[in-house]
Amino acid sequence: MTARLIDGKKIALEIRNQIAIEVKEVVAKGIVPGLAAVLVGDHPASQVYVRNKRKSAREAGMHSELHELDKNASLEEVLKLVDFLNRDSKIHGILVQLPLPKHLDEKKIINAISPEKDVDGLHPLNAGKLMMGEAGFVPCTPLGVMKLLEYMKIEIKGANAVVLGRSHLVGKPVALMLLQKDATVSICHSKTKDLAEIIKKADIVVAAVGKALMVTEEMIKAGAAVIDVGINRLPDGKLVGDVDFEKVSKKAGFITPVPGGVGPMTIAMLLSNTLVSAQNALKREIMS
């Protein structure tokens, strides 16, 4: 068996094209969706991520702003900027690029973002809504994972799903979203016993642990859908995921590549969340 490739680049492009159409509709009604990125310091990877996100926003017809602060910026400076953006009617989505410099309190900064503009889905109110099954913003990468499964028409209802990793950015949210779609979900982590045996029973595997090539062919059930969220750089510079793609692809039913799988979907979902925020703002404006 050779797995069907889940082409995240192609799927994300289709979604972004649809978003661009819907942005035009919102603009025609008087609101230009606005995304503001906050970048603290000069971390090279963060600069690349923010640049790509802003470029994608502009291509979708959105207003895009970048607010850069020195790496030694105080907590008060960052909070003041977030407060300004919360009150700025031109901005519908606020993205604080992580990681932040170690001296800053990440939780305080994330909690300061208005839940209505929390397009990264990290505010406790939005996390609580996800827990309760209510509408709110959810983190972009887990949302991208779910869209990939949906796009490929992979059956979630009744499926055994295994999520490797329990972070609040990916593992926990994607587990909750799978549960809401009626999957039976196991969350595995570094303390899980008999990990390989648990993975072998999975119809859907979402790997998000950040450990290169840890998921091997022997762990995967024939025909399973394998979503690789990990991105790791080997000593020779090659980018790989948490899954041994070459071997697992010979046994799985569906598989995402790294790069080109989940990554492009994360940006597409950021744009989607920003559009939804702008649409919500338009509804409030009409009702007021």
Secondary structure as the mmCIF struct_conf table of DSSP 4:
data_model
#
loop_
_struct_conf.conf_type_id
_struct_conf.id
_struct_conf.beg_label_comp_id
_struct_conf.beg_label_asym_id
_struct_conf.beg_label_seq_id
_struct_conf.end_label_comp_id
_struct_conf.end_label_asym_id
_struct_conf.end_label_seq_id
HELX_LH_PP_P HELX_LH_PP_P1 ALA A 3 ALA A 3
STRN STRN1 ARG A 4 LEU A 5
HELX_RH_AL_P HELX_RH_AL_P1 GLY A 8 ALA A 28
TURN_TY1_P TURN_TY1_P1 LYS A 29 GLY A 30
STRN STRN2 GLY A 34 VAL A 40
BEND BEND1 GLY A 41 GLY A 41
HELX_RH_AL_P HELX_RH_AL_P2 PRO A 44 GLU A 59
TURN_TY1_P TURN_TY1_P2 ALA A 60 GLY A 61
STRN STRN3 HIS A 63 LEU A 69
TURN_TY1_P TURN_TY1_P3 LYS A 71 ASN A 72
HELX_RH_AL_P HELX_RH_AL_P3 LEU A 75 ARG A 87
TURN_TY1_P TURN_TY1_P4 SER A 89 LYS A 90
BEND BEND2 HIS A 92 HIS A 92
STRN STRN4 GLY A 93 VAL A 96
BEND BEND3 LEU A 98 PRO A 99
HELX_LH_PP_P HELX_LH_PP_P2 LEU A 100 PRO A 101
TURN_TY1_P TURN_TY1_P5 LYS A 102 HIS A 103
BEND BEND4 LEU A 104 LEU A 104
HELX_RH_AL_P HELX_RH_AL_P4 GLU A 106 ALA A 112
BEND BEND5 ILE A 113 ILE A 113
HELX_RH_3T_P HELX_RH_3T_P1 PRO A 115 LYS A 117
TURN_TY1_P TURN_TY1_P6 VAL A 119 ASP A 120
BEND BEND6 HIS A 123 HIS A 123
HELX_RH_AL_P HELX_RH_AL_P5 PRO A 124 MET A 132
TURN_TY1_P TURN_TY1_P7 GLY A 133 GLY A 133
BEND BEND7 ALA A 135 ALA A 135
HELX_RH_AL_P HELX_RH_AL_P6 CYS A 140 TYR A 151
TURN_TY1_P TURN_TY1_P8 MET A 152 LYS A 153
TURN_TY1_P TURN_TY1_P9 LYS A 157 GLY A 158
STRN STRN5 ASN A 160 LEU A 164
TURN_TY1_P TURN_TY1_P10 HIS A 168 VAL A 170
HELX_RH_AL_P HELX_RH_AL_P7 GLY A 171 GLN A 180
TURN_TY1_P TURN_TY1_P11 LYS A 181 ASP A 182
STRN STRN6 THR A 184 CYS A 188
TURN_TY1_P TURN_TY1_P12 SER A 190 LYS A 191
TURN_TY1_P TURN_TY1_P13 LYS A 193 ASP A 194
HELX_RH_AL_P HELX_RH_AL_P8 LEU A 195 LYS A 200
TURN_TY1_P TURN_TY1_P14 LYS A 201 LYS A 201
BEND BEND8 ASP A 203 ASP A 203
STRN STRN7 ILE A 204 ALA A 207
BEND BEND9 VAL A 209 VAL A 209
TURN_TY1_P TURN_TY1_P15 ALA A 212 LEU A 213
STRN STRN8 VAL A 215 VAL A 215
HELX_RH_3T_P HELX_RH_3T_P2 GLU A 217 MET A 219
BEND BEND10 ILE A 220 ILE A 220
HELX_LH_PP_P HELX_LH_PP_P3 LYS A 221 LYS A 221
TURN_TY1_P TURN_TY1_P16 ALA A 222 GLY A 223
STRN STRN9 ALA A 225 ASP A 228
STRN STRN10 ASN A 232 ARG A 233
TURN_TY1_P TURN_TY1_P17 PRO A 235 ASP A 236
BEND BEND11 GLY A 237 GLY A 237
STRN STRN11 LEU A 239 VAL A 240
BEND BEND12 ASP A 242 ASP A 242
STRN STRN12 VAL A 243 VAL A 243
HELX_RH_AL_P HELX_RH_AL_P9 PHE A 245 VAL A 248
TURN_TY1_P TURN_TY1_P18 SER A 249 LYS A 251
BEND BEND13 GLY A 253 GLY A 253
STRN STRN13 PHE A 254 ILE A 255
BEND BEND14 VAL A 258 GLY A 261
HELX_RH_AL_P HELX_RH_AL_P10 VAL A 262 MET A 287
#
